[in-house]
């Protein structure tokens, strides 16, 4: 780990803690050369899986892309800070399946299921984009299905 102050690679761990919300380990480090202290975060790096898009294209799973969609749905809602934990929950569900490929439809359904549990407005926002609503009747139909 390079020191952000002097770029030396020798450091020692001064403190280590589990970050509960993200399954990361927070490490407080001290550079052995300059004495500067800095924090690093360590998380398990899973083998990448491929997302099969609606048009048949394949691309690597991008958790930031998933998180951005969830954040947009939760924007200005009381649970907006849940985007990170929701993203991790969905990503873990996919990993538990033990597959190397997943469809964008499966990911979308997983997001909708989680949003439906915590915030109906966010659920509708995500559904309107995911299901390509074209007029107010689409919203009305979806509202009937929520209850």
C-alpha positions in Angstrom: 0.0 0.0 0.0 1.6 3.3 -1.1 1.7 6.2 1.4 -0.4 9.1 0.0 2.2 11.5 1.5 5.6 10.2 0.5 4.6 7.2 -1.8 6.7 4.8 0.2 5.3 1.2 0.2 6.2 0.3 3.8 3.5 0.8 6.4 2.1 -0.9 9.5 -1.5 -1.4 10.5 -2.3 0.6 13.6 -6.0 -0.2 13.9 -8.4 -2.6 12.1 -12.2 -2.6 12.2 -15.1 -4.3 10.4 -17.4 -1.9 8.5 -20.8 -3.5 9.3 -22.8 -1.9 6.5 -20.5 -2.9 3.6 -18.6 -6.0 4.8 -15.4 -4.1 4.3 -12.4 -4.0 6.7 -11.2 -0.5 7.6 -7.4 -0.3 8.3 -5.7 2.6 9.9 -2.1 2.6 8.7 1.1 4.4 9.5 3.9 5.0 7.0 7.2 3.6 8.3 9.2 6.2 6.4 7.4 9.6 7.0 5.1 8.6 9.9 2.0 9.8 8.0 -1.3 8.1 8.9 -4.0 7.1 6.4 -7.0 4.8 6.1 -7.6 2.0 3.6 -10.6 -0.2 3.0 -10.4 -3.8 2.1 -13.2 -5.9 0.6 -13.5 -9.3 -0.9 -13.0 -9.2 -4.6 -15.4 -11.6 -6.3 -14.8 -13.1 -9.7 -16.7 -11.0 -12.2 -19.9 -12.2 -13.8 -21.4 -11.2 -17.1 -24.6 -9.4 -17.7 -26.6 -10.4 -20.7 -28.4 -7.3 -22.0 -31.9 -7.3 -23.6 -30.4 -7.0 -27.1 -28.1 -10.0 -26.5 -24.9 -8.0 -25.8 -22.7 -9.2 -22.9 -20.9 -6.9 -20.6 -19.1 -7.2 -17.2 -21.3 -6.5 -14.2 -20.8 -2.9 -13.0 -21.9 -2.4 -9.4 -21.5 1.4 -9.8 -24.0 1.3 -12.6 -26.4 -0.7 -10.5 -25.9 1.6 -7.6 -26.5 4.7 -9.7 -29.9 3.4 -10.8 -30.8 2.6 -7.3 -29.6 6.1 -6.1 -31.7 7.7 -8.8 -34.8 5.9 -7.7 -34.2 6.8 -4.0 -33.3 10.4 -4.8 -34.8 12.8 -2.3 -36.5 10.0 -0.5 -36.2 9.3 3.3 -34.2 6.1 2.6 -31.7 7.6 0.1 -28.8 6.5 2.2 -29.8 2.8 1.7 -28.5 2.8 -1.9 -25.1 1.3 -1.0 -26.5 -1.5 1.3 -29.3 -2.3 -1.3 -26.7 -2.6 -4.0 -24.6 -5.0 -1.9 -27.7 -7.0 -1.0 -28.6 -7.5 -4.7 -25.0 -8.2 -5.7 -24.8 -10.9 -2.9 -28.0 -12.5 -4.2 -26.5 -12.9 -7.6 -23.3 -14.4 -6.2 -25.2 -16.9 -4.1 -26.8 -18.3 -7.3 -23.3 -19.4 -8.3 -23.7 -18.4 -12.0 -21.2 -16.7 -14.3 -23.9 -15.0 -16.4 -27.1 -13.2 -15.4 -29.6 -11.3 -17.5 -30.3 -7.6 -17.0 -34.0 -8.7 -16.5 -33.0 -10.8 -13.5 -31.1 -7.8 -12.0 -34.0 -5.5 -12.6 -36.5 -7.9 -11.0 -34.2 -8.1 -7.9 -34.0 -4.3 -7.6 -37.8 -4.0 -8.0 -38.3 -6.6 -5.3 -36.0 -4.9 -2.8 -37.4 -1.4 -3.6 -41.0 -2.6 -3.2 -40.1 -3.7 0.4 -38.7 -0.3 1.5 -40.2 2.5 -0.6 -43.1 2.4 -3.0 -42.3 5.8 -4.6 -38.7 4.6 -5.4 -40.2 1.3 -6.7 -42.4 3.3 -9.1 -39.6 5.4 -10.3 -37.4 2.4 -11.0 -40.3 0.5 -12.6 -41.1 3.5 -14.9 -37.6 3.4 -16.4 -37.1 -0.4 -16.2 -40.5 -1.2 -17.8 -40.4 1.8 -20.1 -43.7 3.4 -19.0 -45.1 5.6 -21.8 -48.3 7.1 -20.4 -50.0 7.7 -17.0 -52.0 4.5 -17.4 -48.8 2.5 -17.0 -48.3 4.1 -13.6 -51.9 3.4 -12.6 -51.6 -0.3 -13.5 -48.3 -0.6 -11.5 -49.9 1.1 -8.5 -52.7 -1.5 -8.5 -50.0 -4.2 -8.5 -48.2 -2.7 -5.5 -51.0 -3.3 -3.1 
